[in-house]
């Protein structure tokens, strides 16, 4: 959740606004997250960039592995097969 706090903070939200948007968060924790971010901004930015690249790579792998169009085609073919079996 800390990456979300940082992202919303970078968009200009105050700690209070963040807690309002995410009521499960405690104001003190949001302030601590913002303070950590401001004290270690280069490191946090590098970490967030790395995580974003990893997420994009996983998304690409999943798209290649589980082609949505291919899946749709296989499901439709299976449906037609079943319907043909029940007709006889």
C-alpha angles and dihedrals in degrees: 000000000000091000088056091050090051093047093051091044090052088053088060103264119145122230089256092052090050092053089048090053093044106033093180089070123088118230091231091054092050091051090048091051092049091047091051090048093050093047094048102026098143092049094045092048091050090049093049091048090051091049091049091052091049091050091050091050092050089048091051091049092049092048090051093045097042105034104192093212092048091049091050091050092050092049092049091049090050090050091051089049092052093047090051091052093051093049094065 
